Amino acid sequence: MDEFMNKLEFAMFEIQGSSGYSLERNRPYDGQPHTDSGQRGKIEVKGLTMRDIKDCIVRAFLDCGGFSDKKYPVIDDVYSIDLEKIDPVAVMQATTCWIEKYMGIYPNVPKLKENPNE
């Protein structure tokens, strides 16, 4: 079982590309293409203010904290989230999705096909 877990952990780092190992800004975008570690991550943020970015982070926390269905979420709702139950990677992924939504480019992936062999 330990050998399997070691191989699984290695595979998870490999699909993240260089982002699995480093926060250096000059690292390559060599993760899976549909992720922010791959081609999708190369997209420059345009047309957003710093407040927009902050709002995207707040919305990501609210989504991951179970507030995505609340009709009128407010910033203070983040204080009621149990952060120990939140996956930080999910917050990062949700943040980048919200940034894409604010930029009007979400979903920023090629159209998915029902039959991948087509």
VOLONU-828228 format. One record per residue: residue in one letter; x, z, y of N, C-alpha, C in turn; residue number from 1; chain. Coordinates in nm, 3 decimals, decimal comma, always signed. Atoms other than C-alpha are relative to their C-alpha. Layout:
{aa=A&n.u=X&n.w=Z&n.v=Y&ca.u=X&ca.w=Z&ca.v=Y&c.u=X&c.w=Z&c.v=Y&i=NUM&ch=A}
...
END
This chain:
{aa=M&n.u=+0,082&n.w=+0,000&n.v=-0,119&ca.u=+0,000&ca.w=+0,000&ca.v=+0,000&c.u=+0,087&c.w=+0,000&c.v=+0,126&i=1&ch=A}
{aa=D&n.u=-0,088&n.w=-0,003&n.v=-0,116&ca.u=+0,286&ca.w=+0,078&ca.v=+0,242&c.u=+0,056&c.w=-0,138&c.v=+0,031&i=2&ch=A}
{aa=E&n.u=-0,056&n.w=+0,133&n.v=-0,022&ca.u=+0,434&ca.w=-0,267&ca.v=+0,188&c.u=-0,105&c.w=-0,092&c.v=+0,063&i=3&ch=A}
{aa=F&n.u=+0,108&n.w=+0,079&n.v=-0,057&ca.u=+0,097&ca.w=-0,427&ca.v=+0,260&c.u=-0,021&c.w=+0,034&c.v=+0,148&i=4&ch=A}
{aa=M&n.u=+0,021&n.w=-0,042&n.v=-0,139&ca.u=+0,053&ca.w=-0,223&ca.v=+0,579&c.u=+0,115&c.w=-0,047&c.v=+0,089&i=5&ch=A}
{aa=N&n.u=-0,114&n.w=+0,049&n.v=-0,077&ca.u=+0,405&ca.w=-0,315&ca.v=+0,694&c.u=-0,013&c.w=-0,149&c.v=+0,028&i=6&ch=A}
{aa=K&n.u=+0,018&n.w=+0,144&n.v=-0,018&ca.u=+0,331&ca.w=-0,684&ca.v=+0,639&c.u=-0,114&c.w=-0,029&c.v=+0,097&i=7&ch=A}
{aa=L&n.u=+0,113&n.w=+0,018&n.v=-0,090&ca.u=-0,003&ca.w=-0,653&ca.v=+0,818&c.u=+0,040&c.w=+0,031&c.v=+0,144&i=8&ch=A}
{aa=E&n.u=-0,046&n.w=-0,036&n.v=-0,134&ca.u=+0,156&ca.w=-0,478&ca.v=+1,115&c.u=+0,092&c.w=-0,109&c.v=+0,056&i=9&ch=A}
{aa=F&n.u=-0,088&n.w=+0,108&n.v=-0,043&ca.u=+0,427&ca.w=-0,746&ca.v=+1,131&c.u=-0,081&c.w=-0,123&c.v=+0,040&i=10&ch=A}
{aa=A&n.u=+0,083&n.w=+0,118&n.v=-0,030&ca.u=+0,162&ca.w=-1,021&ca.v=+1,121&c.u=-0,075&c.w=+0,019&c.v=+0,131&i=11&ch=A}
{aa=M&n.u=+0,071&n.w=-0,026&n.v=-0,125&ca.u=-0,033&ca.w=-0,856&ca.v=+1,403&c.u=+0,093&c.w=-0,018&c.v=+0,120&i=12&ch=A}
{aa=F&n.u=-0,097&n.w=+0,019&n.v=-0,108&ca.u=+0,279&ca.w=-0,846&ca.v=+1,619&c.u=+0,033&c.w=-0,148&c.v=+0,018&i=13&ch=A}
{aa=E&n.u=-0,035&n.w=+0,142&n.v=-0,007&ca.u=+0,358&ca.w=-1,208&ca.v=+1,533&c.u=-0,107&c.w=-0,081&c.v=+0,071&i=14&ch=A}
{aa=I&n.u=+0,105&n.w=+0,080&n.v=-0,064&ca.u=+0,017&ca.w=-1,342&ca.v=+1,642&c.u=-0,012&c.w=+0,032&c.v=+0,149&i=15&ch=A}
{aa=Q&n.u=+0,000&n.w=-0,032&n.v=-0,142&ca.u=+0,058&ca.w=-1,163&ca.v=+1,975&c.u=+0,113&c.w=-0,072&c.v=+0,072&i=16&ch=A}
{aa=G&n.u=-0,114&n.w=+0,065&n.v=-0,061&ca.u=+0,378&ca.w=-1,354&ca.v=+2,035&c.u=+0,087&c.w=+0,102&c.v=+0,069&i=17&ch=A}
{aa=S&n.u=-0,093&n.w=-0,087&n.v=-0,072&ca.u=+0,630&ca.w=-1,209&ca.v=+2,277&c.u=-0,070&c.w=+0,116&c.v=+0,068&i=18&ch=A}
{aa=S&n.u=+0,073&n.w=-0,108&n.v=-0,066&ca.u=+0,357&ca.w=-0,999&ca.v=+2,440&c.u=-0,013&c.w=+0,123&c.v=-0,088&i=19&ch=A}
{aa=G&n.u=+0,004&n.w=-0,114&n.v=+0,090&ca.u=+0,360&ca.w=-0,778&ca.v=+2,132&c.u=+0,123&c.w=+0,087&c.v=+0,010&i=20&ch=A}
{aa=Y&n.u=-0,127&n.w=-0,071&n.v=-0,005&ca.u=+0,712&ca.w=-0,670&ca.v=+2,213&c.u=+0,044&c.w=+0,039&c.v=+0,141&i=21&ch=A}
{aa=S&n.u=-0,060&n.w=-0,013&n.v=-0,132&ca.u=+0,763&ca.w=-0,683&ca.v=+2,588&c.u=-0,104&c.w=-0,013&c.v=+0,110&i=22&ch=A}
{aa=L&n.u=+0,080&n.w=+0,022&n.v=-0,121&ca.u=+0,612&ca.w=-0,663&ca.v=+2,935&c.u=+0,080&c.w=-0,077&c.v=+0,104&i=23&ch=A}
{aa=E&n.u=-0,081&n.w=+0,080&n.v=-0,092&ca.u=+0,882&ca.w=-0,883&ca.v=+3,089&c.u=-0,084&c.w=-0,117&c.v=+0,051&i=24&ch=A}
{aa=R&n.u=+0,082&n.w=+0,107&n.v=-0,057&ca.u=+0,715&ca.w=-1,130&ca.v=+3,326&c.u=+0,045&c.w=-0,138&c.v=-0,043&i=25&ch=A}
{aa=N&n.u=-0,050&n.w=+0,133&n.v=+0,037&ca.u=+0,936&ca.w=-1,417&ca.v=+3,209&c.u=-0,014&c.w=-0,030&c.v=-0,149&i=26&ch=A}
{aa=R&n.u=+0,016&n.w=+0,028&n.v=+0,143&ca.u=+0,837&ca.w=-1,388&ca.v=+2,841&c.u=-0,090&c.w=-0,123&c.v=-0,019&i=27&ch=A}
{aa=P&n.u=+0,079&n.w=+0,122&n.v=+0,022&ca.u=+0,686&ca.w=-1,705&ca.v=+2,689&c.u=-0,146&c.w=+0,033&c.v=-0,036&i=28&ch=A}
{aa=Y&n.u=+0,141&n.w=-0,011&n.v=+0,040&ca.u=+0,313&ca.w=-1,757&ca.v=+2,634&c.u=-0,010&c.w=-0,059&c.v=-0,141&i=29&ch=A}
{aa=D&n.u=-0,010&n.w=+0,052&n.v=+0,136&ca.u=+0,363&ca.w=-1,793&ca.v=+2,259&c.u=-0,093&c.w=+0,070&c.v=-0,098&i=30&ch=A}
{aa=G&n.u=+0,100&n.w=-0,061&n.v=+0,088&ca.u=+0,068&ca.w=-1,595&ca.v=+2,124&c.u=-0,104&c.w=-0,103&c.v=-0,040&i=31&ch=A}
{aa=Q&n.u=+0,107&n.w=+0,092&n.v=+0,039&ca.u=-0,250&ca.w=-1,744&ca.v=+1,981&c.u=-0,053&c.w=-0,070&c.v=+0,126&i=32&ch=A}
{aa=P&n.u=+0,036&n.w=+0,077&n.v=-0,120&ca.u=-0,361&ca.w=-2,022&ca.v=+2,220&c.u=-0,124&c.w=+0,052&c.v=+0,074&i=33&ch=A}
{aa=H&n.u=+0,125&n.w=-0,042&n.v=-0,063&ca.u=-0,709&ca.w=-1,875&ca.v=+2,285&c.u=+0,007&c.w=+0,140&c.v=+0,059&i=34&ch=A}
{aa=T&n.u=-0,015&n.w=-0,136&n.v=-0,052&ca.u=-0,568&ca.w=-1,538&ca.v=+2,398&c.u=+0,080&c.w=-0,001&c.v=+0,130&i=35&ch=A}
{aa=D&n.u=-0,079&n.w=-0,008&n.v=-0,123&ca.u=-0,406&ca.w=-1,416&ca.v=+2,718&c.u=+0,150&c.w=+0,004&c.v=-0,028&i=36&ch=A}
{aa=S&n.u=-0,141&n.w=+0,009&n.v=+0,037&ca.u=-0,076&ca.w=-1,413&ca.v=+2,527&c.u=+0,042&c.w=-0,143&c.v=-0,031&i=37&ch=A}
{aa=G&n.u=-0,026&n.w=+0,141&n.v=+0,029&ca.u=-0,108&ca.w=-1,787&ca.v=+2,461&c.u=-0,032&c.w=-0,087&c.v=+0,120&i=38&ch=A}
{aa=Q&n.u=+0,029&n.w=+0,096&n.v=-0,107&ca.u=-0,214&ca.w=-2,093&ca.v=+2,660&c.u=-0,103&c.w=+0,053&c.v=+0,099&i=39&ch=A}
{aa=R&n.u=+0,104&n.w=-0,054&n.v=-0,087&ca.u=-0,517&ca.w=-1,912&ca.v=+2,798&c.u=+0,059&c.w=+0,094&c.v=+0,105&i=40&ch=A}
{aa=G&n.u=-0,064&n.w=-0,092&n.v=-0,091&ca.u=-0,286&ca.w=-1,659&ca.v=+2,961&c.u=+0,078&c.w=-0,066&c.v=+0,112&i=41&ch=A}
{aa=K&n.u=-0,074&n.w=+0,072&n.v=-0,104&ca.u=-0,109&ca.w=-1,926&ca.v=+3,165&c.u=-0,084&c.w=-0,030&c.v=+0,123&i=42&ch=A}
{aa=I&n.u=+0,088&n.w=+0,034&n.v=-0,111&ca.u=-0,412&ca.w=-1,980&ca.v=+3,388&c.u=+0,025&c.w=+0,096&c.v=+0,116&i=43&ch=A}
{aa=E&n.u=-0,021&n.w=-0,083&n.v=-0,117&ca.u=-0,341&ca.w=-1,856&ca.v=+3,740&c.u=-0,133&c.w=+0,050&c.v=+0,054&i=44&ch=A}
{aa=V&n.u=+0,119&n.w=-0,058&n.v=-0,061&ca.u=-0,594&ca.w=-1,625&ca.v=+3,900&c.u=-0,013&c.w=-0,056&c.v=+0,140&i=45&ch=A}
{aa=K&n.u=+0,022&n.w=+0,060&n.v=-0,132&ca.u=-0,745&ca.w=-1,801&ca.v=+4,200&c.u=-0,138&c.w=+0,038&c.v=+0,052&i=46&ch=A}
{aa=G&n.u=+0,128&n.w=-0,022&n.v=-0,066&ca.u=-1,016&ca.w=-1,722&ca.v=+4,449&c.u=-0,056&c.w=+0,141&c.v=-0,012&i=47&ch=A}
{aa=L&n.u=+0,049&n.w=-0,138&n.v=+0,015&ca.u=-1,041&ca.w=-1,348&ca.v=+4,377&c.u=+0,072&c.w=+0,092&c.v=+0,097&i=48&ch=A}
{aa=T&n.u=-0,061&n.w=-0,103&n.v=-0,083&ca.u=-0,978&ca.w=-1,051&ca.v=+4,598&c.u=+0,048&c.w=+0,114&c.v=-0,089&i=49&ch=A}
{aa=M&n.u=-0,044&n.w=-0,118&n.v=+0,075&ca.u=-0,809&ca.w=-0,731&ca.v=+4,493&c.u=-0,121&c.w=+0,082&c.v=-0,044&i=50&ch=A}
{aa=R&n.u=+0,122&n.w=-0,072&n.v=+0,039&ca.u=-1,156&ca.w=-0,569&ca.v=+4,495&c.u=-0,066&c.w=-0,067&c.v=-0,119&i=51&ch=A}
{aa=D&n.u=+0,057&n.w=+0,071&n.v=+0,115&ca.u=-1,280&ca.w=-0,840&ca.v=+4,259&c.u=+0,073&c.w=+0,039&c.v=-0,128&i=52&ch=A}
{aa=I&n.u=-0,079&n.w=-0,038&n.v=+0,117&ca.u=-0,994&ca.w=-0,758&ca.v=+4,020&c.u=-0,035&c.w=+0,142&c.v=-0,043&i=53&ch=A}
{aa=K&n.u=+0,038&n.w=-0,139&n.v=+0,031&ca.u=-1,075&ca.w=-0,386&ca.v=+4,042&c.u=-0,139&c.w=+0,003&c.v=-0,066&i=54&ch=A}
{aa=D&n.u=+0,134&n.w=+0,004&n.v=+0,058&ca.u=-1,442&ca.w=-0,464&ca.v=+3,973&c.u=+0,003&c.w=-0,053&c.v=-0,144&i=55&ch=A}
{aa=C&n.u=-0,013&n.w=+0,054&n.v=+0,136&ca.u=-1,339&ca.w=-0,668&ca.v=+3,667&c.u=+0,050&c.w=+0,108&c.v=-0,096&i=56&ch=A}
{aa=I&n.u=-0,052&n.w=-0,109&n.v=+0,083&ca.u=-1,142&ca.w=-0,369&ca.v=+3,535&c.u=-0,110&c.w=+0,103&c.v=-0,026&i=57&ch=A}
{aa=V&n.u=+0,111&n.w=-0,096&n.v=+0,016&ca.u=-1,438&ca.w=-0,135&ca.v=+3,598&c.u=-0,103&c.w=-0,055&c.v=-0,098&i=58&ch=A}
{aa=R&n.u=+0,098&n.w=+0,060&n.v=+0,090&ca.u=-1,677&ca.w=-0,376&ca.v=+3,426&c.u=+0,050&c.w=-0,001&c.v=-0,145&i=59&ch=A}
{aa=A&n.u=-0,057&n.w=-0,002&n.v=+0,135&ca.u=-1,441&ca.w=-0,397&ca.v=+3,128&c.u=-0,013&c.w=+0,140&c.v=-0,061&i=60&ch=A}
{aa=F&n.u=+0,016&n.w=-0,136&n.v=+0,050&ca.u=-1,436&ca.w=-0,017&ca.v=+3,095&c.u=-0,146&c.w=+0,029&c.v=-0,032&i=61&ch=A}
{aa=L&n.u=+0,142&n.w=-0,024&n.v=+0,025&ca.u=-1,816&ca.w=-0,009&ca.v=+3,124&c.u=-0,046&c.w=-0,071&c.v=-0,126&i=62&ch=A}
{aa=D&n.u=+0,035&n.w=+0,073&n.v=+0,122&ca.u=-1,854&ca.w=-0,278&ca.v=+2,857&c.u=+0,050&c.w=+0,073&c.v=-0,124&i=63&ch=A}
{aa=C&n.u=-0,061&n.w=-0,065&n.v=+0,116&ca.u=-1,617&ca.w=-0,098&ca.v=+2,620&c.u=-0,052&c.w=+0,142&c.v=-0,019&i=64&ch=A}
{aa=G&n.u=+0,053&n.w=-0,135&n.v=+0,008&ca.u=-1,777&ca.w=+0,237&ca.v=+2,699&c.u=-0,149&c.w=+0,007&c.v=-0,028&i=65&ch=A}
{aa=G&n.u=+0,140&n.w=+0,001&n.v=+0,039&ca.u=-2,127&ca.w=+0,128&ca.v=+2,603&c.u=-0,098&c.w=-0,018&c.v=+0,115&i=66&ch=A}
{aa=F&n.u=+0,088&n.w=+0,018&n.v=-0,115&ca.u=-2,266&ca.w=+0,051&ca.v=+2,950&c.u=-0,036&c.w=-0,146&c.v=+0,025&i=67&ch=A}
{aa=S&n.u=+0,021&n.w=+0,143&n.v=-0,025&ca.u=-2,289&ca.w=-0,327&ca.v=+2,909&c.u=-0,148&c.w=-0,035&c.v=+0,012&i=68&ch=A}
{aa=D&n.u=+0,143&n.w=+0,029&n.v=-0,006&ca.u=-2,667&ca.w=-0,310&ca.v=+2,868&c.u=-0,069&c.w=+0,068&c.v=+0,118&i=69&ch=A}
{aa=K&n.u=+0,061&n.w=-0,070&n.v=-0,113&ca.u=-2,726&ca.w=-0,086&ca.v=+3,171&c.u=-0,032&c.w=-0,100&c.v=+0,110&i=70&ch=A}
{aa=K&n.u=+0,045&n.w=+0,101&n.v=-0,096&ca.u=-2,925&ca.w=-0,282&ca.v=+3,427&c.u=+0,081&c.w=+0,003&c.v=+0,130&i=71&ch=A}
{aa=Y&n.u=-0,073&n.w=-0,010&n.v=-0,125&ca.u=-2,744&ca.w=-0,151&ca.v=+3,735&c.u=+0,116&c.w=+0,098&c.v=-0,013&i=72&ch=A}
{aa=P&n.u=-0,115&n.w=-0,091&n.v=+0,012&ca.u=-2,404&ca.w=-0,006&ca.v=+3,644&c.u=+0,065&c.w=+0,024&c.v=+0,136&i=73&ch=A}
{aa=V&n.u=-0,073&n.w=-0,032&n.v=-0,123&ca.u=-2,209&ca.w=+0,165&ca.v=+3,919&c.u=+0,139&c.w=+0,048&c.v=-0,037&i=74&ch=A}
{aa=I&n.u=-0,140&n.w=-0,036&n.v=+0,026&ca.u=-1,840&ca.w=+0,246&ca.v=+3,952&c.u=+0,011&c.w=+0,140&c.v=-0,058&i=75&ch=A}
{aa=D&n.u=-0,010&n.w=-0,138&n.v=+0,048&ca.u=-1,898&ca.w=+0,618&ca.v=+3,896&c.u=-0,037&c.w=+0,017&c.v=-0,147&i=76&ch=A}
{aa=D&n.u=+0,032&n.w=-0,008&n.v=+0,143&ca.u=-2,033&ca.w=+0,543&ca.v=+3,546&c.u=+0,126&c.w=+0,011&c.v=-0,085&i=77&ch=A}
{aa=V&n.u=-0,123&n.w=-0,008&n.v=+0,080&ca.u=-1,670&ca.w=+0,515&ca.v=+3,431&c.u=+0,039&c.w=+0,144&c.v=-0,030&i=78&ch=A}
{aa=Y&n.u=-0,034&n.w=-0,140&n.v=+0,021&ca.u=-1,638&ca.w=+0,894&ca.v=+3,467&c.u=-0,073&c.w=+0,062&c.v=-0,119&i=79&ch=A}
{aa=S&n.u=+0,074&n.w=-0,054&n.v=+0,114&ca.u=-1,891&ca.w=+0,946&ca.v=+3,188&c.u=+0,047&c.w=-0,058&c.v=-0,133&i=80&ch=A}
{aa=I&n.u=-0,053&n.w=+0,062&n.v=+0,123&ca.u=-1,691&ca.w=+0,740&ca.v=+2,936&c.u=+0,104&c.w=+0,092&c.v=-0,062&i=81&ch=A}
{aa=D&n.u=-0,101&n.w=-0,076&n.v=+0,073&ca.u=-1,498&ca.w=+0,928&ca.v=+2,671&c.u=+0,116&c.w=-0,096&c.v=-0,030&i=82&ch=A}
{aa=L&n.u=-0,110&n.w=+0,096&n.v=+0,011&ca.u=-1,167&ca.w=+0,745&ca.v=+2,709&c.u=+0,073&c.w=+0,007&c.v=-0,133&i=83&ch=A}
{aa=E&n.u=-0,064&n.w=-0,009&n.v=+0,132&ca.u=-1,041&ca.w=+0,872&ca.v=+2,373&c.u=-0,070&c.w=-0,088&c.v=-0,102&i=84&ch=A}
{aa=K&n.u=+0,075&n.w=+0,085&n.v=+0,092&ca.u=-1,307&ca.w=+0,653&ca.v=+2,210&c.u=+0,008&c.w=-0,148&c.v=+0,040&i=85&ch=A}
{aa=I&n.u=-0,013&n.w=+0,137&n.v=-0,050&ca.u=-1,204&ca.w=+0,340&ca.v=+2,401&c.u=+0,130&c.w=-0,060&c.v=-0,051&i=86&ch=A}
{aa=D&n.u=-0,118&n.w=+0,074&n.v=+0,044&ca.u=-0,965&ca.w=+0,082&ca.v=+2,258&c.u=+0,063&c.w=-0,066&c.v=+0,123&i=87&ch=A}
{aa=P&n.u=-0,062&n.w=+0,057&n.v=-0,121&ca.u=-0,718&ca.w=+0,000&ca.v=+2,539&c.u=+0,017&c.w=-0,152&c.v=-0,006&i=88&ch=A}
{aa=V&n.u=-0,015&n.w=+0,146&n.v=+0,012&ca.u=-0,661&ca.w=-0,352&ca.v=+2,403&c.u=-0,134&c.w=-0,067&c.v=+0,027&i=89&ch=A}
{aa=A&n.u=+0,133&n.w=+0,056&n.v=-0,028&ca.u=-1,037&ca.w=-0,414&ca.v=+2,414&c.u=-0,027&c.w=-0,002&c.v=+0,150&i=90&ch=A}
{aa=V&n.u=+0,017&n.w=-0,004&n.v=-0,146&ca.u=-1,038&ca.w=-0,308&ca.v=+2,781&c.u=+0,081&c.w=-0,113&c.v=+0,065&i=91&ch=A}
{aa=M&n.u=-0,082&n.w=+0,108&n.v=-0,057&ca.u=-0,753&ca.w=-0,550&ca.v=+2,855&c.u=-0,066&c.w=-0,136&c.v=-0,025&i=92&ch=A}
{aa=Q&n.u=+0,064&n.w=+0,127&n.v=+0,032&ca.u=-0,933&ca.w=-0,834&ca.v=+2,676&c.u=-0,127&c.w=-0,019&c.v=+0,082&i=93&ch=A}
{aa=A&n.u=+0,122&n.w=+0,009&n.v=-0,079&ca.u=-1,262&ca.w=-0,756&ca.v=+2,849&c.u=+0,032&c.w=-0,024&c.v=+0,148&i=94&ch=A}
{aa=T&n.u=-0,040&n.w=+0,021&n.v=-0,139&ca.u=-1,083&ca.w=-0,741&ca.v=+3,185&c.u=+0,029&c.w=-0,148&c.v=+0,026&i=95&ch=A}
{aa=T&n.u=-0,034&n.w=+0,140&n.v=-0,023&ca.u=-0,941&ca.w=-1,090&ca.v=+3,145&c.u=-0,123&c.w=-0,090&c.v=-0,013&i=96&ch=A}
{aa=C&n.u=+0,125&n.w=+0,077&n.v=+0,009&ca.u=-1,282&ca.w=-1,221&ca.v=+3,035&c.u=-0,080&c.w=+0,012&c.v=+0,130&i=97&ch=A}
{aa=W&n.u=+0,071&n.w=-0,018&n.v=-0,127&ca.u=-1,440&ca.w=-1,070&ca.v=+3,348&c.u=+0,069&c.w=-0,078&c.v=+0,112&i=98&ch=A}
{aa=I&n.u=-0,071&n.w=+0,078&n.v=-0,101&ca.u=-1,168&ca.w=-1,228&ca.v=+3,563&c.u=-0,037&c.w=-0,148&c.v=-0,013&i=99&ch=A}
{aa=E&n.u=+0,042&n.w=+0,138&n.v=+0,021&ca.u=-1,250&ca.w=-1,564&ca.v=+3,405&c.u=-0,144&c.w=-0,021&c.v=+0,048&i=100&ch=A}
{aa=K&n.u=+0,139&n.w=+0,013&n.v=-0,047&ca.u=-1,621&ca.w=-1,502&ca.v=+3,474&c.u=-0,005&c.w=-0,006&c.v=+0,152&i=101&ch=A}
{aa=Y&n.u=-0,003&n.w=+0,001&n.v=-0,147&ca.u=-1,549&ca.w=-1,423&ca.v=+3,840&c.u=+0,057&c.w=-0,131&c.v=+0,053&i=102&ch=A}
{aa=M&n.u=-0,059&n.w=+0,127&n.v=-0,041&ca.u=-1,338&ca.w=-1,740&ca.v=+3,861&c.u=-0,090&c.w=-0,119&c.v=-0,036&i=103&ch=A}
{aa=G&n.u=+0,090&n.w=+0,107&n.v=+0,041&ca.u=-1,621&ca.w=-1,941&ca.v=+3,702&c.u=+0,054&c.w=-0,089&c.v=-0,110&i=104&ch=A}
{aa=I&n.u=-0,060&n.w=+0,082&n.v=+0,107&ca.u=-1,411&ca.w=-2,061&ca.v=+3,406&c.u=-0,025&c.w=+0,058&c.v=-0,139&i=105&ch=A}
{aa=Y&n.u=+0,027&n.w=-0,064&n.v=+0,130&ca.u=-1,548&ca.w=-1,839&ca.v=+3,125&c.u=-0,111&c.w=-0,075&c.v=-0,070&i=106&ch=A}
{aa=P&n.u=-0,110&n.w=-0,032&n.v=+0,089&ca.u=-1,541&ca.w=-1,907&ca.v=+2,836&c.u=+0,110&c.w=-0,105&c.v=+0,014&i=107&ch=A}
{aa=N&n.u=-0,114&n.w=+0,086&n.v=-0,024&ca.u=-1,197&ca.w=-2,052&ca.v=+2,883&c.u=+0,066&c.w=-0,042&c.v=-0,131&i=108&ch=A}
{aa=V&n.u=-0,049&n.w=+0,048&n.v=+0,129&ca.u=-1,163&ca.w=-2,191&ca.v=+2,531&c.u=-0,071&c.w=-0,131&c.v=-0,031&i=109&ch=A}
{aa=P&n.u=+0,069&n.w=+0,124&n.v=+0,038&ca.u=-1,242&ca.w=-2,531&ca.v=+2,380&c.u=-0,130&c.w=+0,031&c.v=-0,071&i=110&ch=A}
{aa=K&n.u=+0,130&n.w=-0,019&n.v=+0,066&ca.u=-1,597&ca.w=-2,572&ca.v=+2,255&c.u=+0,021&c.w=+0,020&c.v=-0,150&i=111&ch=A}
{aa=L&n.u=-0,011&n.w=-0,029&n.v=+0,142&ca.u=-1,628&ca.w=-2,419&ca.v=+1,911&c.u=-0,091&c.w=-0,093&c.v=-0,080&i=112&ch=A}
{aa=K&n.u=+0,077&n.w=+0,089&n.v=+0,086&ca.u=-1,751&ca.w=-2,640&ca.v=+1,629&c.u=-0,057&c.w=+0,079&c.v=-0,117&i=113&ch=A}
{aa=E&n.u=+0,058&n.w=-0,063&n.v=+0,118&ca.u=-1,988&ca.w=-2,532&ca.v=+1,354&c.u=+0,081&c.w=-0,033&c.v=-0,124&i=114&ch=A}
{aa=N&n.u=-0,079&n.w=+0,046&n.v=+0,114&ca.u=-1,787&ca.w=-2,738&ca.v=+1,107&c.u=+0,138&c.w=-0,038&c.v=+0,053&i=115&ch=A}
{aa=P&n.u=-0,133&n.w=+0,026&n.v=-0,053&ca.u=-1,414&ca.w=-2,717&ca.v=+1,188&c.u=+0,064&c.w=-0,128&c.v=-0,051&i=116&ch=A}
{aa=N&n.u=-0,057&n.w=+0,124&n.v=+0,055&ca.u=-1,348&ca.w=-3,029&ca.v=+0,976&c.u=-0,049&c.w=-0,124&c.v=+0,074&i=117&ch=A}
{aa=E&n.u=+0,052&n.w=+0,117&n.v=-0,074&ca.u=-1,539&ca.w=-3,254&ca.v=+1,218&c.u=+0,100&c.w=-0,048&c.v=+0,101&i=118&ch=A}
END
